Amino acid sequence: MISENCSIDEFVETVKEREPWEVIAIAIDEATQADRMFIRTHPHTGKALICGQTYSRHLKQLINYLRFTVKPKRPKSIAYLLYMTHWGSPEPAHPDPFTVPRPDTVH
């Protein structure tokens, strides 16, 4: 795993210079490993809960922000703040078709 401490901050610090599609692929692998760690650990200790569920959830949120660039219900979530800091932009990725000026088509 990239983050041995199951820290989303540590993960982002490691991959922040990569392209979004690369980050998505790495985050998918990282989330899978974190989920497997949680499933294989019995009884579920504090570290397994943090690493398995919380870390995996943060990674999956980051993946969704990178894929779809949608503003979340809770814009103060750690995954969203990290996304906006390193990959996001204040403008929407897909402009609203009603606000984009149309070229003149009159001949």
C-alpha positions in Angstrom: 0.0 0.0 0.0 1.1 3.5 -0.7 0.0 4.8 2.7 1.1 2.4 5.5 -0.7 4.6 8.0 -4.0 4.6 6.0 -3.9 8.3 5.6 -5.6 10.0 2.7 -3.3 13.0 3.2 -0.2 10.7 2.8 -1.7 9.1 -0.3 -2.5 12.4 -2.0 1.0 13.8 -1.1 2.5 10.8 -2.9 0.4 11.0 -6.1 -0.4 14.7 -6.4 2.0 15.2 -9.4 0.4 12.5 -11.5 -2.4 12.8 -14.0 -6.0 12.3 -12.8 -6.4 9.0 -14.7 -3.3 7.6 -13.1 -4.5 8.7 -9.6 -7.8 7.0 -10.2 -6.1 3.7 -11.1 -3.8 3.8 -8.1 -6.6 4.8 -5.8 -8.7 1.9 -7.0 -5.9 -0.5 -6.1 -5.3 1.2 -2.8 -9.0 1.1 -1.8 -9.1 -2.6 -2.8 -6.2 -3.4 -0.6 -7.7 -1.4 2.3 -11.0 -3.3 2.0 -9.2 -6.6 1.9 -7.2 -5.7 5.0 -10.5 -5.0 6.8 -12.2 -8.2 5.7 -9.3 -10.4 6.6 -8.8 -8.9 10.1 -10.9 -10.5 12.8 -11.8 -9.2 15.3 -12.0 -5.7 13.8 -9.5 -3.7 15.7 -9.4 0.1 15.8 -6.6 0.2 13.1 -8.6 -2.2 10.9 -11.6 0.0 11.1 -9.7 3.2 10.4 -7.7 1.6 7.6 -10.4 -0.6 6.1 -13.5 1.5 6.2 -12.5 5.2 6.7 -9.4 5.2 4.4 -11.2 3.2 1.7 -14.2 5.5 1.9 -12.0 8.6 1.5 -10.2 7.0 -1.5 -13.5 6.1 -3.2 -14.7 9.7 -2.7 -11.5 11.0 -4.2 -12.0 8.6 -7.2 -15.5 10.0 -7.7 -14.4 13.6 -7.6 -11.6 12.8 -10.1 -14.0 11.0 -12.5 -17.1 13.2 -12.4 -15.9 16.6 -11.0 -19.2 17.0 -9.1 -19.4 19.2 -6.0 -20.4 17.0 -3.0 -23.2 17.6 -0.5 -20.5 18.1 2.1 -17.9 20.4 0.5 -15.8 20.4 3.6 -15.0 16.7 3.5 -11.3 15.9 3.6 -11.3 14.1 0.2 -13.0 17.0 -1.5 -10.7 19.5 0.0 -7.7 17.5 -1.2 -9.2 17.1 -4.6 -9.8 20.8 -5.0 -6.3 21.6 -3.7 -4.4 19.4 -6.2 -6.7 18.7 -9.2 -9.9 20.6 -9.0 -10.8 23.9 -10.5 -13.5 26.4 -9.5 -15.1 26.2 -12.9 -17.3 23.2 -13.7 -15.7 20.7 -16.0 -18.8 20.7 -18.3 -20.2 24.1 -18.9 -23.9 24.7 -18.7 -25.3 24.6 -22.3 -27.7 27.5 -21.5 -24.8 29.9 -20.5 -22.4 29.2 -23.4 -22.6 31.9 -26.0 -23.7 30.6 -29.4 -21.9 31.7 -32.6 -23.9 33.8 -34.9 -25.5 31.6 -37.6 -27.2 34.4 -39.5 -25.9 34.6 -43.1 
